[in-house]
């Protein structure tokens, strides 16, 4: 039975009014205001609670022990987890803390007194190639600090790395085995350095993170608070993650961790529940020693460290400043391995005898914040169910919930609009509809399998390092993932077709059919975009936009050019039209802070010259400092839907 046109028109008009009202709120409210966060968060919560009440009262059948009656309740169970996670998020985001003024004050105090505490810098490395690890070692050696010692903690016992450390002036540490993985590596360094420098503060870096020169001056002063055992800074990245890269959207769409680092961690810090994220953090040696070293009974030693310290009455403080940048996972397998490791580690810490759910030494707030983190992962199975639910309806006659499209327009659409607009507002435009959903979809199934595995054998999987570096200059198809997402997209398309050609198809499409038709179309769109992500585009060496004038010498002539892009081994110049030069010709380019760098032309057009650089070791170190320790952001800080959609369209065109 069809709804009357006036009913549909009235609901759509109401939805339009809600949309306009939400947009006005987003435009007028200041997200730095606690009152504004409370008002907008309460507005979102009202819409979500109305939706949840509708789902419970109007869309669930009478419970019976049959597949078609159990399935809607399974779906609703995981949907409820996602709803509860969203509501908890609005409460957490009522507050946030900015410690930059505190860092200013303490930096000035220590600068006036000159009483800078000694710092040991631990660079944890496992099998990374030299072109990766040098980007951490060279900047660490160049930090602007009076008393710091760089220790390279090599867990793969490489002679070439020992020789490199001797050459550049870093101190080298290794051990005979890999017991305890990264935590064991840190504990080995903790014990060894206690007999040498015994610095009271330790800065921990992963081998692919380059620190800013002022990282120690900005952070060590925050330990004036005796409660602070860890000072954590956010992670930034100098390359696009595989989803951004493969969809050609790095300049229009933030990486998926920005919301966590820029929005949730400052909020958690305000509640006293921020946590360590594994790299670019400082920790007090005495606090770690007091609890017996870095904990290694879960594969995520970072969150385990924070909650072990919480149990002893200490906190992690968050300084939300860009003080380091690192290498994001470059390929989809590495990206997924990283996320599933975080998921499993979170579950392991939750199950520990001394963890936040079993030990009596945690506050209610600390337990709730950890529950919020657990629920983040428990939301992933719901994404999988949403993608397959419409196909299950059309092929097996089992609706995930009993609703017509008009009811969903009345209750579901306002909740979705409120969620999207609130998320964009509270995150400072760091979220995008469609793109954020695809990001979650890419990891939903592997994380669901991880959760199922953790339910049976939570401590059975060893620590696995995310591979970094290597040759990624050719296109790669991740066939298994492509088959999975392509299969779901095809299944959704087939379900739509089946709704019309099935021998048992009704002569008239019901409102429930309409609802599931639209749902199948959305599932098809999302999984098709995820399918595109599985076709990995080639990557070259990192290059950064520079836009500065340079001098060039070639064939006895010196001329001006504009340095448009610069990497460690490549550069792109804009030149005057008609400037002579042929592929293979030698040239020299004077780069600020580096000097005259020898190069060779690799491509020449009317007004552009591409160069292969050949810097000597000193110049290479200068280039590393120039490119990787300054705030050169090749990745978007905020999202732009129009540009992202254009990039997606271009990607579809190229795929075709």
Secondary structure, 3 states (H helix, E strand, C coil): CCCCHHHHHHHHHHHHHHHHHHHHHHHHCCCCCHHHHHHHHHHHHHHHHHHHHHHHHHCCCCCCCCHHHHHHHHHHHHHHHHHHHHHHHHHHCCCCCCCHHHHHHHHHHHHHHCCCCCEEEEEEECCCCHHHHHHHHHHHHCCCCCCEEEEEEECCCCHHHHHHHHHHCCEEEECCCCCCHHHHHHHHHHHHHHCCCCCCEEEEEECCEEECCCHHHHHHHHHHCCCEEEEEECCCECCCCHHHHHCCCCCCCCCCCHHHHHHHHHHHHHCCCCCCCCCCEEEEHHHHHHCCCCCCCCCCHHHHHHHHHHHCCCEEEEECCCCEEECCCCCHHHHHHHHHHHHHHHHHHHHCCCCCCCCCCCCHHHHHHHHHHHHHHHCHHHHHHHHHHHHHHHHHCCCCCCCCHHHHHHHHHHHHHHHHHHHHHHCCCCCCCCHHHHHHHHHHHHHHHHHHHHHHHCCCCCCCCCCCCCCCCCCEECHHHHHHHHHHHHHHHHHHHHHHHCCCCCCCCCHHHHHHHHHHHHHHHHHHHHHHHCEECCCCCCEEEEEEEEEEEECCEEEEEEEEEEECCEEEEECCCCCCCCCCCEEEEEECCCEEEEEEEEEECCCEEEEEECCCHHHHHHHHHHHHCCCCCCCCCCCCHHHHHHHHHHHHHHHC
